[in-house]
Amino acid sequence: MRWKREINIKINLASIYYYQFLVIKMDSIGTAGLARNYIAVDLFVPDSI
């Protein structure tokens, strides 16, 4: 069952990177504050990304 845990970790990391990418895109349209609030609630990622 170890490989399942590793896959889960990889999926979580991938989704965090994806959301960071979205924040960068949002930054360019000027709605970064909204995006960061959404991500903090969604993934429990601190506001410092």
Residue pairs with C-beta under 8 A, 6 or more apart in sequence:
15 43
16 43
16 45
19 39
19 42
19 43
19 45
20 49
22 35
22 39
23 32
23 35
23 36
23 39
23 49
26 32
26 34
26 35
27 35
36 47
36 49
39 45
39 49
40 46
40 47
